[in-house]
Amino acid sequence: MDTFFPEKERFSLAMNLNNIIASPGFQSWLQGQPLDIPGFLSTPQGKTRHSIFYIAHLSDAERMFFVTMLLNQVITWMRTQPGTTSLRALVYMDEIFGFFPPVANPPSKQPMLTLLKQARAFGVGVVLTTQNPVDLDYKGLTNAGTWFIGRLQTERDKLRVLDGLESASSEAGQALDKSELSKIISDLGKRVFLLHNVHEGAPVTFQTRWAMSYLRGPLTRTQVRQLMGGQPPDKEVKPLPQTKAAAEGPLTVSPSISPDIQQIYLPMRKDVRTAVQDLDIKRLSDVQSQLIYIPSVVGMGFVHFTDTRRKVDEREAFALLLQAGNGVPRWEEAEPIDISPDDILHDPEPDTQFHQLPESMNQQRELKKLQEDLATHIYRNRSITLLYSSVLKEYSHPDESEREFRMRLTQAAREKRDEEVDKLTKKYEKRLRTLGNKLRRAEAKLDKKKAKASSRKQEIAVSVGESVLGMFMGRRSTRTASKAMTKYRQSRTAGMEVKEAEENVEVFQKEMQELEQELKEETALIAAEWDETLQEFEEVPIKPRKSDVQVDMVALAWAPYWSLIYKDRIGEHTTVVPAY
């Protein structure tokens, strides 16, 4: 250890970590919503969620810290997902300047590069934007297959972008005409963008619509709070422990127990301060406390759920705590507790008192009967519920939440939808291609007819000119007039042919538009049908066989409680609060 990591360096690391953890600025990072990627992608009901992380108000170091932490969480979640060709999630970052530089290696660069290289295999898309095209690592950006390029201010910006495009194209095994692209980029106007996709044969330019955006700029924390005032974040509310009236009966010291009875002690997990806070009562005074043990029965074991058809093979531990009263104890009244055999104690806490033990709980036959009743109770009442989609023929996993199941179904539905859309598109491609060829031939014929009509008009003008000139010069020729009339009829015929050709082009254009609209509507219908399937679930209970219930322990358990005496505005009260 000292050779690999000397003591002096270990001490320095410990001091630095302590400075971070103990600093007031770090405390804010220990509060708020957990970085739960599935929770950011969908609601608990499985509805797709759009999560925005606003970091403009943070310092540079805090921005780098958060972006790095978030990207690493995305990668960790991503690697737990199966591969897919459909889009599962989209990571969008507005302005990556400083987070992906060409030379330096900040903490955010490696996870961002990992996403660019690997995310597509898991169905995760990455969209990165910047207004500083020079200070980027274009070697890393060669993993991006689609580029949107707008107006560039300087020649240096254009050269850097062209170098990046050339690298991306070479990675995809395509040639790039830099001179042509340079000319296109230089001629881009406002709201006009160049789309370069390595999977397409040539770049495309397109114009965006006007968007209603006030471009307010960075917001202050107060403004962010005002904008999100109507949408408070989800909070994980922990239920308060139940309190009950002070137990009746005298308190004794270590009651006598039959040697045949197995007795254990539950661990004390709450101090008196926490117990007082759990009361959730304001303005308490004169609080007196005493740790007491109240007799109970604890039952522990395992239950095995199996279902070959639904691929269920789950072993689940259970631990129930049953209060020992004067009546006949019933496991239906027991409460589940979070405890394992390794947590139980065999000696009580110091300075404690014991509640009186009912005589019925000091008999071995009573505990043996409770053990038999526990096995029957678990067999009849314990089950796991799976969600089932009859359309996709998918069951949820036993350890899978409804949200996770819905996300998995959403991805499966997308893949099925994409397959149907691909089949539909291929079906329409042939018809669209045929119509496109007819339209191009009709447009070519129209161009010829227009050229012919224009030529006929020029011939008429020449003939009329000759006739007029002959009249002024005293020459009258029936032949010249007849020739002019012939040219007029030919011109009129050519004009009618142009009109007919135009009508043919309009017919083909209309058919093309109708076919494209029909394809769009059928695609939307397919998407809607698959969306509806995500709303239909069945609940399938999986119950154990009687032989699959294993009871390992039924014992007398002393459960620790805090006996509290306190005063408030009404008067003096006595109660007990669980300390286990």
C-alpha positions, 0 to 999 in steps of 0.5 A: 500500500505504501509503495502504491499510495504513500501515507503522505498522499493518502493523508492529503487526499483525505484532507481534500475530501474532508474540505469538500464534504465539510464545505458549506457550498457542498451541502446543497449538493446533498439535497434535492432530487436524486440523479435517477435517470429512469425518473428523468425519462418518465413519470411513475405512470410511464409517461415520457418526461422532458427533464431540463437541467438549468446550470447557468447560475452555477460557477464554472467549477460547479457546472463542470462537476454537475455535467460530468456527474450527470453524463456518468449517471447516463452512461451507468444507466445506459449500460444496463439497457439492451441494444436496440435500433430505435431511439430510447432517450435523447441527451441534448446539451445547449452550448458545449463550449468548454466541456469538449475542447480540442486540447485540454482534457476536462472531466466532462470530455471522457463521458461525452466522448463515450456517449458519442461512441457507444450511445447509439448502440443502446438507443440513446441519441446525443445532440450537441450545439455550439456557437463556438465551432473553433474550440471543439474536439473535431476528432471526437465529433467524427462520431456524429453522423448528422451535422446542422450548420448555420451561418458562420461569422469568420473564415476560420470557423468555416475551415474548422467545420469543413475539417470536421466534416471531412473527418466524419465523412472519411470515418463513414467511408465517403468522399467529401467535396470541400470546395462545393461545401465551402461555397454552400456554407458561404452562401447560407442566409438567415434561418437557412441551414446545411444538413450533412448526413453521412448516410445520404449521398449529398448535403441538403439546405433547408429553411426553418420557420419563424419561432416564437422565442424571446431569447431572454438569456440566463435566468437568475435563481429567483426567476427559475423559482418563479417559472417552476412555482406551479410545478414543485419537484417530486419529494420522497416523503417518508411515512412517520412511524406510528405512535401508540398510547403508553402500554398498560401494565407495570414495568418490570426488570427482566421477566423470567422466561421459560428455558424452552423459549427462544428470545431475541432483542430487536436492535435500537435504530432511533435515539430519543431525539429522533423519536421526539422529532417523529412525534411532529408536535411543535412546542414540546417541553419537559420531555422525559424519556425511558427506553423500554422493551415490549414483548412481541413475536417475530417470524422470519423466513423465505418464500419461493415464487416460481412460474416457468411460463412467465420466467419467474424464479424469485426467492423473497425474505420476510420478517413480521412483528406481531404484538403480544396482547392479551387476546389470541395473536393473529399474523394478519395483525402483524407488521413487516419489519426491515430486519435480517437474522444478522441484525438480531441481538441476544442481549438488551440495551443498558438501562432499560425496562421491560413490559410485563410478559403475557402468560400465554407467550411464555409457553413453547406450544403457543410459539409452535402453533404460531409457527404453523400459522405463519406458514399458512398465513404466508401461503395464503396472503403472500404473492407477487404481482406481474404486469402483462401486456397482451399485445406485446406478450411481455410480463414485468419482472418481479423486481421491476417497477411499473415505470421501468416496465412501461419504459421497456414496453415503450421501447419494444413498441417503438421497435415494432412500430418502426418495423411496421412503418418501414414495411409501409414506407417500402410499400409506398416507395414503389408507387412514389417512385413511379409517380415521380418518374411520370412527373419528371417526364411530364415536366420535361414534356412541358418544357419542350412544349413551352419552348415550341410555343415560344418559337411559334410566337416568334415565327408569327411575329416575323410573318406579321412583320413581313406582311406589314412591310410588304404593304408599306412597300406596295407589295401585296401577296396572298401567299404571305398572308396565308403563311401568317395565318398558318403560323398563327394556327400553329402557335395557337395549337402549341399554346393548347399543347402547353396548357394540356402539358401543364394540366398533366403536371398538376395532376401528377403533382396532386397525386404525389401530394395525396400519396405522401399525405396518405403515407403520413396518415397511415404512419400516424395511425400506426403510431397511435395504435402502438401508443394505445397498447401501452395503456392496456395492462393486466395484473397477474398474481403469482402465488407460492406453493405451500412447500415453497414457504420456509419459516426459519424462526418464530421467537419471542422478540423484545422490541425497543420503544421510547416511553416519552412524557412531554408537555404541550399547550394542552397539558401533559401526555405519555406515549411510546414511539418505536425505536427499532 
